[in-house]
Amino acid sequence: MSTEKKKGTKFEVLTPQGYEYSDKPQKMKFTKRTHCVKCGLCCRTNPPTLLKNDMALFAGGSIQPEHVAVIREGEPVYSLADKEVYIAPFELLMVRGRAGSTVCSLLSGENVCDVYENRPAQCKAYACYGPQLTITGLETTRMVRRDLFGDIPFVLEVIDRHDEKCSYRELADALEKIAGGDEAAVDAVIDMLQYDIAVRPFVAEKLGLADHMIQLILGKPLLETIRLLGYQVDQEGEDYTIKPLEKKEEPK
C-alpha cells in the first residue's frame, strides 16, 4: 500500500480494494485530525507526571493529595503497558492510576475528566493527533514532595531521614550482595525493612494522617517494592527471611 500526501489536511491512500470496477486501485480519502475528540485513550493509558507549574492546582482544589503517588529515586516501577520493571532515575509525583490500573484516577465515567479545565500541564501539552513534544528538562520542572510539604519542617525531616535509611539504590546494592553470599548485607536489608515498617504508624499517629498521605510522604512500603527487585520477605514475629522469588517457567 502506498500513500500520497496532498496539501492541507487531506491524505489519499491507494488501496487494492475495487479492482472489480477498474484496473487501478481506488482512492480512499481520510481527514487528518487537528483537535481532541475526547476519546479518553490518553487518560486510560498513562496518568500524568506533575510539574512545578501544577502547584496551583492543589491550591485551587482541582487535585487533592489522595490523587497523587510518589515514585522515589531508584524505585523499581512495574509498567502495566509493557510488563517490564524500570528504575526511576529521580523522584517523581504522578496522578494515581485507578485501582492499580493505568486509568487516571481523575477520570470519571467513560471519558470524562473531572478537572479538564484545570488539568495538569502535561495533559494540556499532550496532543495524540499531532507531532509529540519530547519532554525535556524533567529533572528541574518535575514536582517533588518538598514542593508540597516545604512549609512543614517535621514532614521534610521525616522524608529526608527515610530516604537516608531506606534508599532504593542501597537496597538494590544490598540485595545484589546477598545474591553473592554476603551475610552482612542481610542485616542491612532487614534494618531498612524494620525502619520502614516502624516509621509509618509513628508518623500517622504523630500527624493524624490517613494511609494515602503516609504513602505520599514515604512512598510504597519496601515490603511491596522489594518484590520488583526479585526478592520476597517472609516475616514471622520479629524474624525475617529474605529469599529470591521463584521464577515461573515460560510457557513452551
N, C-alpha and C positions, 0 to 999 in steps of 0.2 A: 504494500500500500504506500503510495506517495502523497505528499501534501504540498500545497502551494499557498503561500501567504500573500494575501492581497492587501491593498491599502485600507486603512480604517481598522475595524474590529472583526471583519468577516474573514472566515477561513473556508477554503474549498478542500474537501477530502475526496480523492479519487478512490473509488471502491469497485470491486468486480461485480457488485450487485447490478442486475439489469441487463445482462448480456442477451437475454431472450428478446429484447426490443431493439438492440443496437449492437454493432460490433465493437463499440467503445464503452469503457466503464462510465456509469452515470456519476454525476457530481452531487454530493450532499453538502448543504451549507450549514455551518454552525456559527453561532454568535459567541464571541469571547466575552465572558462575564467581567464586568467592571465594578461591581459593588457586592456587598454582603447580602446574601439571600436568607440569612438566619437559619441555615441548615443545622447548626449546632455541632457539627463534626469537631471543630477545634475545641469546643467546651467539653466534649466527651472523651477526648484522647490525650489531653495534656494540660493539667492545671497550670496557671502561670506562676513564674518566679516573681516575687515582689521586689520593686526597686525603691530607692530612697524617695523618689517622686510620689510614691504611693502612701507616704506617711499621712497625707491629708485625708485619705480615705478612712483611716482609723479615727481621726479627729471628727470627721463628719458622720461616722457611724455606718458607712457603707460596708466596711469589713470589720468583723469582730475577731478577737483573739482565737475563739473556737474554730474559726475558719482556716487558721494558719498552722502549719507544721514547720519545724526547723530541721534542716539537714546539716549536721555538724561536719566540720572539716575532717576529711579522712573516712567519713562514714560509708559503709557499703550500702548501696541502694539498688534494690531489685527493680528492674524495668519490666512492667507488665507488657509493654509493646513488643520487645524482642526477647524476653525471658532471660536477660543477661544481668549480671551484677556489675555495677560501676562504682568506683571510688570517688567520692565528692572531693574536688581539689580545694574547695574552701566552703565556708559556711554559707547557707542559703536559707531564705524563708520562702515558702511556697504556699499557695492556697491548697488546702487538703483535698484529696480525692474523696468522693462519696463512698463510705463503707468499704474502704480498701481498694477501690477501683480507680480507673483513670478519669472518671466523670467528675468534673469540677463541683465542689460542694456548694457553689453559688448558683448552680443551675437548678431550677425548679421545673417540675413537669417534664415535658419532652425537650423543648429547645428555648426555654425562657430564662434569661439571665436576670437574677434578682437585682443586680446592681449595674445594669447595662449602661445607664447614663453616667455612672460614676465607677466604671470598671477599672481594673489595674492598667498601668501604662503598657505593659507587654501585650495585653489583649487589644488595646487600641491600635498598636503598631502592627499587629498581625493581619495579613490580608492573604487568604488562601487562594484568591483569584488572580493574584499578580506576582511579580518577582518578589521573592522573600528577602527581607532585610537580614543580614548577618548580625547577630547580637555580639557586639564587641564592647570591651571595657567593663564587663560584668563585675570584675574584681572591685571596681570603685563605685559602680552605680547600684549594686545589689543592696538590699536592706538586710540588716543583721539584727540579732537580739539587742545589741547595745542601742540601736536606734529606738527600739520600743521601750526599753527599760532604763534608759540613760538617766532618768531623774529618780531612780530608786537604788541607792548605793548598795543596800543589802542584797538585792537580786543580782546586781553586777558582780558582787563578791562571790555569790553562790555559783554563778556561771563560770567565772574565772577559775575558782577552786575546782569545780567539777571538770572543766576542760583539762586542767593540770593533772588531776588524779585519774581521769578516765579518758585519756587521749586515745583516739581510734588508731592513730599511727603507732603508738606504743603498744596498744593491744594487738595489732596485726604482727608487729615485730616479736612480741612475746609468744604468740601462737606459732609463729614460724620456728622459734627456738624450741618450743615444746615438741614440735614435729621432729626436731633434730636430737631429742632426748635430754634437753636441758631442764632438770627438775626445779631449779631456782625460778625459771620462767613460770612454772605452775603457780607458785606463791604470788608472783606479780599479778597474774591474771585474776586469781582469787581475791587479792586485795582490791583490785579495780571493781570487781563484781560486788563485793561486800560494801564498798563505799557507795556505789551507785544505788544499791538496794536501800541502804540506810538513810541517804540524804533526801530521798523523795518524800517519805512521810514526815521527816523533820521540817522540810520547807513547807509542805502542805499545812501542817499544824501551825507553824510559826506565822504564816500569812493567811491562813484560812482559804486556801486555793483548791479549786476542783482539779481533777486529774488532767483535763486537757490543758490547763495552764501549767501544770508541772511538766508535762511533755513539751510544751513550748519553751519553757525555761531550760530544761535539761536534755531535751531530745528523747528519743525512744530508749527504753530500758536496754542495757547491754545484754541482758539475758535473751532478748529478742534478736538483736542485730548480730550477736556473735555467731548465730547460725549461718548468716550470709558470708561469714568468713570460713565456713566449712567445719565448725565445731558445735557440739552441744554440751550443755552443762546440766548434770543431774544433781539435785540438791536434796539432802536428807538431814534435817535438822540444821546444824551448823557445818556439816561436812559437804564438800563439793567434789564432784568427779567431772573432769574435763576430758572429752574424747572426740575424735574426728567423727563427722557424720558418715553414716554408711552410704556409699554411692550406689544409686539404683542402676541396675543394668539397663542399657539402652535396648529397646525392642529390636529384634533382628528382622 
